Amino acid sequence: MNIETLIALLYVLVLATYVGFELISKVPPTLHTPLMSGSNAISGITIVGAILVINSDHGIISIVLGVIALFLATLNVVGGYLVTDKMLKMFKKKK
């Protein structure tokens, strides 16, 4: 990988992080549960992609990054479902 490709990928990462933060911070509280569900679906796709990267023959760095991505995406999915479940319980009527 040459330096121009690395700079372009770093630029995309920084831009995506900034845009994602700006979008999420402006979401009203009533839309947090549907947004969390969509985020869980995207993290599920990330898990599949990480598994594919781990099984590929692109070297040890790809395997290590794939394992890290798998761990973080799994953590995001589990945490997202726990938060979504907690938020949905707030709307249920108490007996």
Secondary structure by P-SEA (a helix, b strand, c coil): ccaaaaaaaaaaaaaaaaaaaaaaaaccccaaaaaaaaaaaaaaaaaaaaaaaaaccccaaaaaaaaaaaaaaaaaaaaaaaaaaaaaaaacccc
